[in-house]
Amino acid sequence: MEDNELKTSEKKNEIAEDAKIQNENENVIENPCSEVLQTGESLHNSKPQAYYVENYKKPKEKKTGLFHLILVGIISAIIGGGVVAAAFLFVAPALIPSISGVIGNKAVQSSNGVDRIVKITNSESPVTAIAEKLGPSIVGIKVTTASNPQDFFFDIGPGVGEGSGIIIREDGYIVTNNHVITGALVANSYKLAEGAKIEVILPNQKDKTYVATLVGRDEKTDIAVLKIDGKGFPAAELGNSDELKQGELAVAIGNPGGMDYMGSVTAGIISGLNRPLQDTTLTLIQTDAAINPGNSGGALCNSKGQVIGINTAKIASTGYEGLGFAIPINKVKEISKSLIDYKYVKGRPNLGVYIDPRYDEDYAKQHKYPVGLLVSDVVPLSAAYKAGVKVGDIITSFDGKKVTVFKDLEDQKNTHKPGDEVTMEVFRDDKTITLKVILGEENNQ
């Protein structure tokens, strides 16, 4: 019996001991991270677990090293280079025809006969490229006179004036404004005044001057053509002023203030088109690119580096800012070609009368005369002279249309060509008579 009790007691003790051990092990599993939270050590350093081992594996954090960055950079460079190479090989050739229509590309022959090609591309400032392309074609014009005329466009000293011009042919033909060179001429002629001269200075040869001869000039359009001896001069590319649009880029190149500021470049936009010029039939390009005295005769250019107008500072209003004007290049081409070929503007009809501007509508009504144009002089052997027009006649109609101001007469006359026969009514000796006039051709040589 005692042995049984002893065995039973020992058994109980063994069970109790087992329970104690199990309790201690369970306490370890209840908070497996407690030691890690306190010490920061890994769970693998905790005590061995008797009944349960966690198989969870924490994912490793990916670290980006220098090697990875270099590798990514190399791969990106290879891919990017391939794309660019493909664009140059396959895309660019297809775009070249369309691009060439938008940007300038011109072969120019220099004074030494060596061809140079200047392209205007999108890789640089368009104004910079335009200046590079056209700068060599914009010359200085120096006019020396025996006196210092009051209406001289720009004076830098007694009897000396300076302006601008554009080389339009490689054999030395230069176009400029008529008012730039009139100070060197005898009034109403092509002859140089005594002691006067016209000289041309090239931008790349500022220490050398070329003596220029006058080929022809036209007061009505303010255009003149000069000629210097030589070959291979850098001629400017002339554009088409009929294609201009308001708001497009406009670049002026010239010599404002004289040769000290030779080759100055200003930029703006086309502010307006077909701007009328008072008392003439000429219409002009308006721009806000700065145009000053000395710019007269210089170039107004488009984004392709083509000349689209000749700047004229003479008619610019001095009381305004950003108000410049240029003669459209299409009119310049027409007039300059005629001046080169014929020494005058061929095909322009001529009547041959001078009109007294003091006779106006108020004067006519006050003296009870008909409204019209009072003839102050008649050119000998002109169309009017041959038709019987006399000094003192009052022209009341031309070609069946009433004329009250000189512009009315000019507009009607310019709808005809030399050789046309028109009727003209004049008031003479208190009655109106009708005359038949065969228009002549204007020759201002």
VENJOBEL-V512736 format. One line per field, one symbol per residue. ss: DSSP state (a for helix, b for strand, c for the rest). Layout:
BEGIN
ss->???
END
This chain:
BEGIN
ss->caaaaaaaaaaaaaaaaaaaaaaaaaaaaacccaaaaaacccaaaccccccccccccccccccccaaaaaaaaaaaaaaaaaaaaaaaaaaaaaaaaaaaccccbbbbbcccccbbbbbccccccaaaaaaaaaaaabbbbbbbccccccccccccbccbbbbbbbbbbcccbbbbbaaaaaaabccccccbccccbbbbbbccbbbbbbbcbbbbbbccccbbbbbccccccccccbccaaacccccbbbbbbccccaaaccbbbbbbbbbbbbbccccccbbbbbcccccccccccbbbcccccbbbbbccccccccccccbbbbbaaaaaaaaaaaaaaccccccbbccbbbcccccaaaaaaccccccbbbbbbccccaaaaaccccccbbbbbccbbcccaaaaaaaacccccccbbbbbbbbccbbbbbbbbcbbcccc
END
